[in-house]
Amino acid sequence: MEQFKGQPRLPKFAVPKRYDIRLKPDLAACKFAGSVAIDLDVVSETKFIVLNAAELSVTGAAVSFTPKASSQVLEPCKVDLIEQDQILVLEFGQTLPISLGVLAIGFEGTLNDRMKGFYRSKYEHNGEKKNMAVTQFEPADARRCFPCWDEPACKATFKITLDVPSELVALSNMPIIDERVDGPTKTVFYQESPIMSTYLVAVVIGLFDYVEDHTSDGIKVRVYTQVGKKNQGKFALHVAVKTLELYKEYFAVPYSLPKLDMIAIPDFAAGAMENYGLVTYRETALLYDEQHSAAANKQRVATVVAHELAHQWFGNLVTMEWWTHLWLNEGFATWVSYLATDSLFPEWKIWTQFLDESTEGLRLDGLAESHPIEVEINHAGEIDEIFDAISYRKGASVIRMLQSYLGAECFQKSLAAYIKKHACSNAKTEDLWAALEEGSGEPVNKLMNSWTKQKGYPVVSVSIKDQKLEFEQTQFLSSGSQGDGQWIVPITLCCGSYEARKNFLLQDRSTSINADGAPSWIKVNVDQTGFYRVKYDESLAAKLRSAIESKALSPTDRFGILDDTFALCMARQLPLTSLFTLMSAYREELEYTVLSNLISISNKVARIAADATPELMDNIKQFFINLFQYSAEKLGWEPKQGESHLDAMLRGEILTALAVFGHEETLKEASRRFNAFLEDRNTPFLPPDTRRAAYVAVMQTVNSSNRSDYDSLLRVYRETDLSQEKTRILGSLPSCPDPNIIQEVLQFILSPEVRSQDAVFGLNVSREGRDTAWTWLKEKWEHILKTYGSGFLITRFVSAVVSPFSSFEKAKEVEEFFSTRAEPAIARTLKQSIERVHINAQWVQSVQNEEHLAEAVQELAYRKY
């Protein structure tokens, strides 16, 4: 037995070919019983069969192996379930013959409430509380439902049978082929699946309504919702049908199952899960209510549906060989979801919004505690933590960089060839590079290794000397430290206009090219397609500021210059005054994505400045208010007839920012509209797009002796059954500057009134609430660990509460607290969060020592435009 403990992967004595699974859940007692018969190919002589199982009870009497060649039933002499390794070891008295055979196992388990494995989700039907049974197996939790070879490369076919109460809807990956009712229970038989990985198997049992449509080639698509909510599934249904048709063309391979179901689950840890043919979602990622959902909710539904359906090809049909290659699934599905959304909704300018993905990737990857895109995984417990901005966002960004370098058509053809070649099997990163190399004739493997096998990315410094443009790359770190990475960087630049373009590969530390004439401006990394930052010398930076003011640059380039300057300022490579001077050039900005980033940068800078130079805060807030005044006046509170989707999203963000910076008129108007909303929830005075702004605004003036608006928001929370409204409120409550109220909010998010998946929305506390949140986290740590300890949500508690601090003392205190509470699931996140605190602390010190800051801020706050 000992030889099998502590191994990252299962031994390869036997290979599963087919699973015949029967499950019988008891929804009242939250238990289930089951049996599985696995067709096995024993490929080397062994006395042992080792497979995955966790939190199941298996007795020796319920296990047998029957070799196909003989009818002799072999029973194991020893059955050992090793919980810490999540393996089931079966030892037989004799060596098993090399042949096919059937392994039969009976087992029992619990429908847990941890949103993984086979779990229960609670819902209400006609006022009565009920349980539904749901599966969530990715990354490694199929083993909590049935014993199996729970690794992505162990693909097999699945035949599923369910015994359930007759009044319920029971769904699985494949269509139902037969149903036999026997009084209060029924047995449901499903068609056998094509070959697939265990993490994609799915079962959902509960009461549901649905809406239905078909693709042009006859695939039945349904969206299942709770009873009474089916109209909220119509938008997602429309997106799904159109997206399936688009991907069929793009990947040059049709969708491979006879049906696609998408279903909204009330308790769901992630955003959604791409189970083959039965995609599960949080309600907020699938349901859209014409009257009460905001434009941002509509966009979220479209991009998540497009992401999950991309996985039906990239992930389900072709699967990563091991979790090291997770980014192939997630980075790719993220990138292609933008391609699909852009095709369906070109007016959303979604590729400009893609910069939000890149920025999040750059932000995490600027830490010394980041990790490469391809990351070693040695234990199932480590997998959850890499479902992060590196796998998804950096992954998507380097794919976009490569596509932009190779060209869209060549990229698409090579992808189709890759999918054709690896369909129904597994692939590694190198397989994708090989296909792209073959299709393009470019050295893709060499080019991309520097981006996927080492962590981090470069900052390219650009200066002009003697009619030459000089380029130098160094590793960028937010801490300002020197890293030693080196990359092959696809450099693109425009000189004075978008017609005058140049591009080349920067393969060495530095190089120079001729600067033709004296262009009015030079912008490097055109449209931000490269995953790197750019630092300009002072003369080039000044020219870019003028180009921004004269509106000569595209929105993506305006975004990039701002984001890079902010990052360089945080890394103490540029003073805060440089950032403020640049920000003032964006006063007439109207583009959603650029302004959204300007707002988020303002919020971050305001926090640092409040710690560094509290005496300047009034002027800094005034400067930010001036900055957003122009767009706020253009947009107002009232939606305009026929306005764009992006203006609807921007209005709420601008008004929220003005409220947080204490703009009197905004606070007054928000309060007036909020009161009208309390009188009538359908009032046109507060449509969904401005609700969050009004909620945040009224929370700015709430305190222990003036709490009626807080109590009113809790009442709205309790009365609504729309998840998007609930999360909108949860995200607004912690913006209150009163620590006593923050204490109440934090108690509320752990109460039974808040689904455990949603508590994380209430963690984004005001600067004034930081210490309260930290004390609360320490007091509640045992409870939080028990509730969230086995999933990725626990990492959100650590990062949200720890990262906002900005003193070395606090970093030490956090380290000391966790030194005796080490958990593998939070190890990486904890290191990253403490690193962020150090970065903030160094930045605060640097701002305190900055000369002429007070004068610059005074001038900007009172500048007349």
WODA-V880351 format. One record per backbone hydrogen bond with DSSP energy under -1.0 kcal/mol. NH is the residue of the N-H (numbers start at 1). CO is the residue of the C=O. E is the energy in kcal/mol with one decimal. If there is no record, write none. Layout:
nh->NH co->CO e->E
nh->NH co->CO e->E
This chain:
nh->4 co->1 e->-2.0
nh->5 co->2 e->-1.7
nh->15 co->41 e->-2.2
nh->17 co->39 e->-3.3
nh->18 co->39 e->-1.0
nh->19 co->157 e->-2.7
nh->20 co->37 e->-2.2
nh->21 co->159 e->-2.8
nh->22 co->35 e->-2.7
nh->23 co->161 e->-2.2
nh->24 co->33 e->-3.0
nh->26 co->31 e->-3.6
nh->30 co->26 e->-1.3
nh->31 co->26 e->-1.6
nh->32 co->109 e->-2.4
nh->33 co->24 e->-1.8
nh->34 co->107 e->-2.5
nh->35 co->22 e->-2.2
nh->36 co->105 e->-2.4
nh->37 co->20 e->-2.1
nh->38 co->103 e->-3.0
nh->39 co->18 e->-2.7
nh->40 co->101 e->-3.3
nh->41 co->15 e->-2.3
nh->42 co->99 e->-2.6
nh->43 co->13 e->-2.8
nh->44 co->13 e->-1.2
nh->49 co->90 e->-2.2
nh->51 co->88 e->-2.0
nh->52 co->148 e->-2.7
nh->53 co->86 e->-1.3
nh->54 co->143 e->-2.2
nh->57 co->108 e->-2.8
nh->62 co->59 e->-1.9
nh->63 co->60 e->-1.8
nh->64 co->104 e->-2.2
nh->65 co->74 e->-3.0
nh->66 co->102 e->-2.6
nh->68 co->100 e->-3.0
nh->74 co->65 e->-3.2
nh->77 co->91 e->-2.3
nh->78 co->91 e->-1.7
nh->80 co->89 e->-2.5
nh->82 co->87 e->-2.7
nh->83 co->81 e->-1.0
nh->87 co->82 e->-1.7
nh->88 co->51 e->-3.4
nh->89 co->80 e->-3.2
nh->90 co->49 e->-2.8
nh->91 co->78 e->-2.7
nh->92 co->47 e->-3.0
nh->96 co->46 e->-3.2
nh->99 co->97 e->-1.2
nh->101 co->40 e->-2.1
nh->102 co->66 e->-2.1
nh->103 co->38 e->-2.7
nh->104 co->64 e->-3.0
nh->105 co->36 e->-2.5
nh->106 co->62 e->-1.6
nh->107 co->34 e->-2.7
nh->108 co->57 e->-1.5
nh->109 co->32 e->-2.7
nh->111 co->30 e->-1.9
nh->112 co->110 e->-1.2
nh->112 co->118 e->-1.3
nh->117 co->136 e->-2.8
nh->119 co->134 e->-3.3
nh->120 co->112 e->-2.6
nh->121 co->132 e->-2.1
nh->123 co->130 e->-2.4
nh->125 co->128 e->-2.6
nh->128 co->125 e->-1.9
nh->130 co->123 e->-3.4
nh->132 co->121 e->-2.9
nh->133 co->205 e->-2.3
nh->134 co->119 e->-3.0
nh->135 co->203 e->-1.1
nh->136 co->117 e->-2.2
nh->141 co->137 e->-3.1
nh->144 co->141 e->-1.5
nh->145 co->142 e->-2.4
nh->146 co->142 e->-2.2
nh->148 co->52 e->-2.1
nh->150 co->148 e->-1.3
nh->151 co->149 e->-1.8
nh->154 co->151 e->-2.0
nh->155 co->153 e->-1.7
nh->156 co->196 e->-2.3
nh->157 co->17 e->-1.8
nh->159 co->19 e->-3.1
nh->161 co->21 e->-2.3
nh->162 co->188 e->-2.4
nh->163 co->23 e->-2.6
nh->164 co->186 e->-2.5
nh->166 co->184 e->-2.8
nh->168 co->165 e->-1.8
nh->169 co->206 e->-3.2
nh->171 co->204 e->-2.9
nh->177 co->189 e->-3.0
nh->178 co->189 e->-1.5
nh->180 co->187 e->-2.6
nh->182 co->185 e->-3.7
nh->185 co->182 e->-1.7
nh->186 co->164 e->-3.0
nh->187 co->180 e->-2.7
nh->188 co->162 e->-3.1
nh->189 co->178 e->-3.0
nh->190 co->160 e->-2.0
nh->191 co->175 e->-2.5
nh->193 co->158 e->-2.5
nh->196 co->156 e->-2.9
nh->200 co->197 e->-1.5
nh->201 co->198 e->-1.9
nh->204 co->171 e->-2.0
nh->205 co->133 e->-2.8
nh->206 co->169 e->-2.1
nh->209 co->225 e->-2.3
nh->211 co->223 e->-1.8
nh->213 co->221 e->-2.5
nh->215 co->219 e->-1.9
nh->218 co->215 e->-2.2
nh->220 co->258 e->-1.2
nh->221 co->213 e->-3.1
nh->222 co->260 e->-2.3
nh->223 co->211 e->-2.3
nh->224 co->262 e->-3.1
nh->225 co->209 e->-2.4
nh->229 co->226 e->-2.3
nh->232 co->229 e->-1.7
nh->233 co->230 e->-1.9
nh->234 co->231 e->-1.3
nh->237 co->233 e->-2.0
nh->238 co->234 e->-2.3
nh->239 co->235 e->-2.3
nh->240 co->236 e->-2.7
nh->241 co->237 e->-2.4
nh->242 co->238 e->-2.0
nh->243 co->239 e->-2.6
nh->244 co->240 e->-2.6
nh->245 co->241 e->-1.6
nh->246 co->242 e->-2.0
nh->247 co->243 e->-2.8
nh->248 co->244 e->-1.9
nh->249 co->245 e->-1.4
nh->250 co->246 e->-2.7
nh->251 co->247 e->-3.2
nh->260 co->220 e->-2.6
nh->261 co->277 e->-2.3
nh->262 co->222 e->-2.2
nh->263 co->279 e->-2.5
nh->264 co->224 e->-1.9
nh->265 co->281 e->-3.3
nh->273 co->280 e->-2.9
nh->278 co->275 e->-1.3
nh->279 co->261 e->-2.6
nh->280 co->273 e->-1.7
nh->281 co->263 e->-2.3
nh->282 co->271 e->-2.5
nh->285 co->282 e->-1.1
nh->286 co->283 e->-1.3
nh->287 co->283 e->-2.8
nh->288 co->232 e->-2.6
nh->293 co->289 e->-2.6
nh->298 co->294 e->-1.7
nh->299 co->295 e->-2.2
nh->300 co->296 e->-2.0
nh->301 co->297 e->-2.4
nh->302 co->298 e->-2.1
nh->303 co->299 e->-2.6
nh->304 co->300 e->-2.5
nh->305 co->301 e->-2.5
nh->306 co->302 e->-2.2
nh->307 co->303 e->-2.0
nh->308 co->304 e->-2.7
nh->309 co->305 e->-2.4
nh->310 co->306 e->-1.5
nh->311 co->307 e->-1.3
nh->313 co->310 e->-1.5
nh->314 co->310 e->-2.7
nh->315 co->313 e->-1.4
nh->315 co->318 e->-1.9
nh->316 co->311 e->-2.7
nh->318 co->313 e->-2.2
nh->319 co->425 e->-2.3
nh->321 co->427 e->-2.0
nh->325 co->322 e->-2.3
nh->326 co->323 e->-2.0
nh->328 co->325 e->-1.9
nh->329 co->326 e->-1.0
nh->330 co->326 e->-2.3
nh->331 co->327 e->-2.3
nh->333 co->329 e->-2.2
nh->334 co->330 e->-2.1
nh->335 co->331 e->-2.3
nh->336 co->332 e->-2.9
nh->337 co->333 e->-1.6
nh->339 co->335 e->-1.2
nh->340 co->336 e->-2.3
nh->341 co->337 e->-2.4
nh->342 co->338 e->-2.5
nh->343 co->339 e->-1.5
nh->344 co->340 e->-2.0
nh->345 co->341 e->-3.2
nh->348 co->345 e->-2.2
nh->349 co->346 e->-1.7
nh->353 co->349 e->-1.4
nh->354 co->350 e->-1.3
nh->355 co->352 e->-1.5
nh->356 co->353 e->-2.2
nh->357 co->354 e->-1.1
nh->358 co->354 e->-1.8
nh->359 co->355 e->-2.9
nh->360 co->356 e->-1.9
nh->361 co->357 e->-2.1
nh->362 co->358 e->-3.0
nh->363 co->359 e->-2.5
nh->364 co->360 e->-1.9
nh->365 co->361 e->-2.5
nh->367 co->364 e->-1.5
nh->370 co->367 e->-1.4
nh->374 co->452 e->-2.4
nh->382 co->379 e->-2.4
nh->383 co->380 e->-1.4
nh->386 co->383 e->-1.8
nh->387 co->384 e->-1.7
nh->388 co->386 e->-2.1
nh->392 co->388 e->-2.4
nh->394 co->389 e->-2.5
nh->395 co->390 e->-2.0
nh->396 co->392 e->-2.1
nh->397 co->393 e->-2.1
nh->398 co->394 e->-2.7
nh->399 co->395 e->-1.6
nh->400 co->396 e->-2.2
nh->401 co->397 e->-2.4
nh->402 co->398 e->-2.3
nh->403 co->399 e->-2.8
nh->404 co->400 e->-2.4
nh->405 co->401 e->-1.6
nh->406 co->402 e->-2.9
nh->407 co->403 e->-2.4
nh->411 co->407 e->-2.0
nh->412 co->408 e->-2.3
nh->413 co->409 e->-2.4
nh->414 co->410 e->-2.1
nh->415 co->411 e->-2.0
nh->416 co->412 e->-2.3
nh->417 co->413 e->-1.8
nh->418 co->414 e->-2.2
nh->419 co->415 e->-2.6
nh->420 co->416 e->-2.3
nh->421 co->417 e->-2.3
nh->422 co->418 e->-2.1
nh->424 co->317 e->-1.7
nh->425 co->422 e->-2.0
nh->427 co->319 e->-2.4
nh->431 co->428 e->-1.1
nh->432 co->428 e->-1.1
nh->433 co->429 e->-2.0
nh->434 co->430 e->-2.6
nh->435 co->431 e->-1.9
nh->436 co->432 e->-2.2
nh->437 co->433 e->-2.9
nh->438 co->434 e->-2.4
nh->439 co->435 e->-2.0
nh->440 co->436 e->-1.6
nh->441 co->437 e->-2.8
nh->444 co->442 e->-2.3
nh->447 co->443 e->-2.5
nh->448 co->444 e->-3.1
nh->449 co->445 e->-2.0
nh->451 co->448 e->-1.5
nh->452 co->448 e->-1.8
nh->453 co->449 e->-2.6
nh->459 co->474 e->-2.9
nh->460 co->533 e->-3.2
nh->461 co->472 e->-3.2
nh->462 co->535 e->-3.0
nh->463 co->470 e->-1.9
nh->465 co->468 e->-2.9
nh->468 co->465 e->-1.9
nh->469 co->513 e->-3.1
nh->470 co->463 e->-3.1
nh->471 co->511 e->-3.2
nh->472 co->461 e->-1.8
nh->473 co->509 e->-3.4
nh->474 co->459 e->-1.7
nh->476 co->457 e->-2.7
nh->478 co->366 e->-2.6
nh->480 co->477 e->-2.1
nh->489 co->506 e->-2.4
nh->491 co->489 e->-1.1
nh->491 co->504 e->-2.8
nh->493 co->502 e->-2.5
nh->494 co->523 e->-2.3
nh->495 co->500 e->-2.2
nh->496 co->521 e->-2.0
nh->501 co->499 e->-1.4
nh->502 co->493 e->-2.4
nh->504 co->491 e->-2.0
nh->506 co->489 e->-3.1
nh->511 co->471 e->-2.2
nh->513 co->469 e->-2.1
nh->515 co->467 e->-2.8
nh->523 co->494 e->-2.3
nh->525 co->492 e->-3.0
nh->528 co->525 e->-2.3
nh->529 co->526 e->-1.3
nh->532 co->530 e->-1.7
nh->533 co->458 e->-2.1
nh->535 co->460 e->-2.3
nh->537 co->462 e->-1.6
nh->541 co->537 e->-2.6
nh->542 co->538 e->-2.2
nh->543 co->539 e->-1.7
nh->544 co->540 e->-1.9
nh->545 co->541 e->-2.1
nh->546 co->542 e->-1.8
nh->547 co->543 e->-2.1
nh->548 co->544 e->-2.2
nh->549 co->545 e->-2.3
nh->550 co->546 e->-2.5
nh->551 co->548 e->-1.4
nh->552 co->547 e->-2.8
nh->558 co->554 e->-2.5
nh->559 co->555 e->-2.6
nh->560 co->556 e->-2.2
nh->561 co->557 e->-2.3
nh->562 co->558 e->-1.7
nh->563 co->559 e->-2.8
nh->564 co->560 e->-2.7
nh->565 co->561 e->-2.0
nh->566 co->562 e->-2.4
nh->567 co->563 e->-2.3
nh->568 co->564 e->-2.5
nh->569 co->565 e->-2.2
nh->570 co->566 e->-2.4
nh->571 co->567 e->-2.0
nh->572 co->569 e->-1.5
nh->573 co->568 e->-3.2
nh->579 co->575 e->-1.3
nh->580 co->576 e->-2.7
nh->581 co->577 e->-2.6
nh->582 co->578 e->-2.3
nh->583 co->579 e->-3.0
nh->584 co->580 e->-2.0
nh->585 co->582 e->-1.8
nh->586 co->583 e->-2.1
nh->587 co->584 e->-1.1
nh->589 co->586 e->-1.9
nh->595 co->591 e->-2.5
nh->596 co->592 e->-2.8
nh->597 co->593 e->-1.7
nh->598 co->594 e->-2.2
nh->599 co->595 e->-2.6
nh->600 co->596 e->-2.0
nh->601 co->597 e->-2.6
nh->602 co->598 e->-2.3
nh->603 co->599 e->-2.4
nh->604 co->600 e->-1.9
nh->605 co->601 e->-2.9
nh->606 co->602 e->-2.6
nh->607 co->603 e->-1.6
nh->608 co->604 e->-1.8
nh->609 co->605 e->-3.1
nh->610 co->606 e->-2.2
nh->611 co->607 e->-1.2
nh->612 co->608 e->-2.3
nh->613 co->609 e->-3.0
nh->616 co->613 e->-2.5
nh->617 co->614 e->-1.4
nh->620 co->616 e->-2.4
nh->621 co->617 e->-3.0
nh->622 co->618 e->-2.0
nh->623 co->619 e->-2.5
nh->624 co->620 e->-2.3
nh->625 co->621 e->-2.7
nh->626 co->622 e->-2.6
nh->627 co->623 e->-2.0
nh->628 co->624 e->-1.5
nh->632 co->628 e->-2.3
nh->633 co->629 e->-2.7
nh->634 co->630 e->-1.7
nh->635 co->631 e->-2.3
nh->636 co->632 e->-3.3
nh->643 co->640 e->-1.8
nh->648 co->644 e->-1.9
nh->649 co->645 e->-1.7
nh->650 co->646 e->-2.6
nh->651 co->647 e->-2.5
nh->653 co->649 e->-1.3
nh->654 co->650 e->-2.9
nh->655 co->651 e->-2.3
nh->656 co->652 e->-2.0
nh->657 co->653 e->-2.1
nh->658 co->654 e->-2.4
nh->659 co->655 e->-2.2
nh->660 co->656 e->-2.4
nh->661 co->657 e->-2.2
nh->662 co->659 e->-1.5
nh->663 co->658 e->-2.8
nh->667 co->663 e->-2.2
nh->668 co->664 e->-2.5
nh->669 co->665 e->-2.8
nh->670 co->666 e->-2.5
nh->671 co->667 e->-1.9
nh->672 co->668 e->-2.1
nh->673 co->669 e->-2.4
nh->674 co->670 e->-2.7
nh->675 co->671 e->-2.2
nh->676 co->672 e->-1.6
nh->677 co->673 e->-2.0
nh->678 co->674 e->-2.0
nh->679 co->675 e->-1.6
nh->680 co->676 e->-1.9
nh->683 co->680 e->-2.1
nh->690 co->687 e->-1.7
nh->694 co->690 e->-2.0
nh->695 co->691 e->-2.8
nh->696 co->692 e->-2.9
nh->697 co->693 e->-2.4
nh->698 co->694 e->-2.5
nh->699 co->695 e->-1.7
nh->703 co->706 e->-1.3
nh->706 co->703 e->-1.7
nh->711 co->707 e->-2.3
nh->712 co->708 e->-2.3
nh->713 co->709 e->-2.2
nh->714 co->710 e->-2.1
nh->715 co->711 e->-1.8
nh->716 co->712 e->-2.3
nh->717 co->713 e->-2.5
nh->718 co->714 e->-2.3
nh->719 co->715 e->-1.8
nh->720 co->716 e->-1.8
nh->726 co->722 e->-2.0
nh->727 co->723 e->-2.7
nh->728 co->724 e->-1.9
nh->729 co->725 e->-2.1
nh->730 co->726 e->-2.7
nh->731 co->727 e->-2.2
nh->733 co->729 e->-2.2
nh->735 co->732 e->-1.8
nh->736 co->733 e->-1.5
nh->742 co->738 e->-2.2
nh->743 co->739 e->-2.2
nh->744 co->740 e->-1.5
nh->745 co->741 e->-2.7
nh->746 co->742 e->-2.7
nh->747 co->743 e->-1.8
nh->748 co->744 e->-2.5
nh->749 co->745 e->-2.2
nh->751 co->748 e->-1.8
nh->754 co->751 e->-2.0
nh->758 co->755 e->-2.0
nh->761 co->758 e->-1.8
nh->762 co->759 e->-2.1
nh->763 co->760 e->-1.4
nh->765 co->763 e->-2.3
nh->766 co->734 e->-2.0
nh->769 co->766 e->-1.4
nh->770 co->767 e->-1.3
nh->773 co->769 e->-2.4
nh->774 co->770 e->-2.2
nh->775 co->771 e->-2.5
nh->776 co->772 e->-2.4
nh->777 co->773 e->-2.6
nh->778 co->774 e->-2.1
nh->779 co->775 e->-2.3
nh->780 co->776 e->-2.6
nh->784 co->780 e->-2.7
nh->785 co->781 e->-3.0
nh->786 co->782 e->-2.1
nh->787 co->783 e->-2.2
nh->788 co->784 e->-3.2
nh->789 co->785 e->-1.9
nh->791 co->788 e->-2.2
nh->795 co->792 e->-1.3
nh->796 co->793 e->-1.1
nh->798 co->794 e->-1.4
nh->799 co->795 e->-2.6
nh->800 co->796 e->-2.5
nh->801 co->797 e->-1.8
nh->802 co->798 e->-2.5
nh->803 co->799 e->-1.6
nh->805 co->802 e->-1.8
nh->811 co->807 e->-1.8
nh->812 co->808 e->-1.9
nh->813 co->809 e->-2.3
nh->814 co->810 e->-2.5
nh->815 co->811 e->-2.3
nh->816 co->812 e->-2.6
nh->817 co->813 e->-2.3
nh->818 co->814 e->-2.3
nh->819 co->815 e->-1.3
nh->821 co->818 e->-1.5
nh->826 co->823 e->-1.7
nh->830 co->826 e->-3.0
nh->831 co->827 e->-2.0
nh->832 co->828 e->-2.4
nh->833 co->829 e->-2.6
nh->834 co->830 e->-2.5
nh->835 co->831 e->-2.2
nh->836 co->832 e->-2.0
nh->837 co->833 e->-1.8
nh->838 co->834 e->-2.1
nh->839 co->835 e->-2.4
nh->840 co->836 e->-2.7
nh->841 co->837 e->-2.6
nh->842 co->838 e->-2.5
nh->843 co->839 e->-2.2
nh->844 co->840 e->-2.7
nh->845 co->841 e->-2.0
nh->846 co->842 e->-2.2
nh->847 co->843 e->-2.6
nh->848 co->844 e->-2.3
nh->849 co->845 e->-1.3
nh->850 co->847 e->-1.3
nh->856 co->852 e->-2.0
nh->857 co->853 e->-2.7
nh->858 co->854 e->-2.4
nh->859 co->855 e->-2.5
nh->860 co->856 e->-2.3
nh->861 co->857 e->-2.6
nh->862 co->858 e->-1.5
